[in-house]
Amino acid sequence: MHPVLFHIGGFKLPAYGFMVALGYAAAILYLLTVKSRASAVLNRDQAADLLFYSALAGILGAKAAYAATYWPELGPDAVSRLVYIFKSFPYGFVFYGGLAAGAAAFFFYCRSHKLDFLMTADHFAPALALAHGFGRLGCFLAGCCYGRPAGGFGVVFTDPLCEVPSAYLGVPLYPVQVYESAGNFLIFAGLVWLSRREKASAAGMVLSAYILAYSVLRFSLEFLRGDDRGGIWLGLSPAQAASVAAALAAVFLVVRTKK
C-alpha cells in the first residue's frame, strides 16, 4: 500500500510509525477530555505515567511474544536471530503479548500508587481500543498482518517495500487490517457509551466488555489472515487460543464483579 508516506532527503516517514503515534496522541486526547470515576482521583502526571509505562511495556512485550513465537524461523543461530529482531524492530509484534505486558505494568503502577486497578482500567480501556484502531490502519499501509487471497474481491498491494510477500503482490487479499481497525473503532464507541453508565455498574465492567469484544473480533478475523500465524494448536492459531482464554477471563471478571 504506502509503507513510506514521504521522503525528505534521506529521511523517510514510515506509515506504520506515524499511525501508531497518531493513535497514541488520540488516546491521550481522549483521556484528557473524558470524565469518569477514575479521572476524579487521577492527576495528570499519574495518567501520563500510566500511559507511558504501559505503552512501553506493551511494545516490548509484543516484540518478545513475536520473538518467542517465531524464534526458530528468525535465523540460523541465536546471534543472527537477535540481530534480526533489532533490525526489524518497527515490524513484527504480537498484540496479546503486548496486552499482557502492558496490563502487568499498569497493574503494578496502580498498586504502587494505591490506585483502584479495575476502576482505573475502566477509564483507560476505551483509549486502548482507539489507539489500536489507528495502529491497524498503520498495518494496512505497511502491508503487515495481511489477509489471505480473496478471489475476486480484495485489496491489491503492489509496493515492493511493503510487508506483503512478493508472491502476494498484485493478488487481491482480504483487508483484515481495515476490518480490525473498524472493529476497534466500534468497540471504542461502545465503551464510551458504557463508560457514561459507569456510575451504575461495578468497577471492571468496561474493561471486561473491552476484552470480550476484542476477543470475539480477533478470533473471527483470524480465519481471514494470510500471514504466518505461528502454528496451530488444537485447530486454533495462537491468537485464537489467546482470544478464547481472554474471553473466558472477561466472563469470569463480569461474574465476580456482579457478585
Summary of the structure (lengths in Angstrom):
residues: 259
radius of gyration: 18.9
end to end distance: 49.1
largest distance: 61.1
contacts: 830
relative contact order: 0.13
helix: 66%
strand: 6%
